[in-house]
């Protein structure tokens, strides 16, 4: 997980800096690993961080993104939780988060979450979206653990 998150952070770093958004993470245990295609996981995390940055930009605000990676209650799964404080999803958006071509952004195509979900499902994972009490989005990704293959 460390290498994957380091790479995705490096790709997002110019935009994080320009928007004054801090990206931090916690990984438990330290050697946590997932199964799946690395490029697909980079795309998933890149899309989710990009969506968060789009929300910060649209709201013209700075803030934080936190990624928490840990073993799930199911021993064969890893849970990644991505939270931000960019304002969260509207009730309308939460009602249909994976509807293709449904976007709130002027430049958006409405395919980011759809593609992200399909990439995860092809790897045996899934995604859910919601809001958290601190004023932002909360995305939960479940993906098979590398321990599941041992």
N, C-alpha and C positions, 0 to 999 in steps of 0.2 A: 504494500500500500504506500509506503514512503516514497518509493521511486515514481510511482504513478502520480501521486499528488504533487511531488516536486515538479514533475514535467508539466502538468496542467497549470500549476501556479506560474511557472516560468512563461508559458504561453500567454497567460492573462495579465502578467505583471505590468506591461505598459498601460493597459486600460485601468487596472487597479490603482496605479499611481496617479493617472490623470484624473480619476474620479474620487480620489482620496478614500478608497475603500480598503479596509484591512481584511486579509484572508488568513485565518488561522485554522488549526486542525488538532484533533486528538485521535490517537490510534491506540487501541487496547485489544490484545497485547501488542507489544512493539513489533513483533514479527508477523502480524496479521497479513494474510494473503488471500486473494480471491482467484477463482477459476475464470477462464474466459479469454476472449481475444483482447489483447492490450489496446489495439487501435480503437476497437469498439468502446472500451471503457474510457479511453481518452476523449472520445467523441461525446459519450454520455456526460462525463464530468465537465467537459468544455461547454456543452450546451447548457447545463444547469447553472454553471458559474456565469456564463454569458447572459442567460435570462435574468439572473439576479442583477448583474451590472446594467442591463437594459432598464430594469426597474429603478435603480438608483439614478440613472441618467434622466429618465422620464420625470422623476420626482425632484430633480435638481438638488440632490442631497448626498452627503457622504455617510459612511457607516461601516458595517462589518458583515462578513460572511464567515460562518464557522462550519467546518466539516468534522463530524464525529464518526469514526469507524470502529466497530466492535463486533465481537461474535454475537449472533442473534440467539434467542432462546432455543431455536432449532439449531443443533450443533453443526449441521451441514450448511449453514447460511451465515453470511456477514451482512450487517446492517450499516448502511451509510446514511447519516442524517445531515442534510445541508440546510442550514438556517441563515436568514439574513434579517436586517431591520430596515428593509426598503419599502415597507408598507403592506406587503402581503397581497393575496389574491382577493378580488371582489367576489361576493357571493355568486354572481352569475358565472364567473370563470371557474369557481370551484365546482359548480354543478356540472360542468362539461370540460374538464381539463384536457382531455385527449381527443377533442373534436377537430378533425382535420380542417384546415383553412379558416379556423376561427381564431382571430387575433385581435388584440387591443392596441397593437403598435402600428404606426403609419408605415413603417418599413418592413414589418413582419409578414411572413407568409402563413403563419399558423401551423407550422409543421415541426417545430423544435421538440415539443413534448411528445408528439406522435412518434417521431423518429427515435427519440430517446427510449420510449417504452418498447418499441419494436426491437431495438438493439438489445435491450435487457432481456426481453422474453426469449430471443434467439439463444441467449446464453443461460437460460434457466432462471432468470431473475424477474423482478417486477419493480414497479414504482407506484407510490401514492403521493398525493399533494394535499397540503392543507396550510393553515396559518397557525402561528404560535402566539402566546400571550404577550410577547415582548414587541409586537408590532411588525411582523414580517412573515415571509413564507417559510414553510417547513416541508422539505421534500425528503421522503424516505425511500431509499433504494435497497432492495434485497437481492443478493447475488450469491451463488454457491461459493462456499469456502474452499480454499485449496486443501484444507484438512479433510474435506469430504471425499477426495479422490485417493486418500492414503489408506 
